[in-house]
């Protein structure tokens, strides 16, 4: 997610960029979420064509993440438990 530019060829990802992506405002300890304001930050650059995020690169990232957090490999979903619709929480 780091923004690569001529100034930052390896990419730059800081709190302001993350807050922009996820519609968060405020300072540390006093964050607020602005629903519907999620966006790509201003001055966001496309990845360089000679540094494309290809499937092999993505696979290497997945393996690296899984080695640090094996719980990521746990596939969620239906575990065989049945909950009647009347017990479902509506959001």
ABEGO torsion letter per residue (X at the ends): XBBBBAABAAEBBBAAAAAAAAGBBEBBGABBBBBGABBBBBGBBBBBAAABBBAAAAAAAAAAAAAABAAAABBBEBAGBBBBAAABBBX
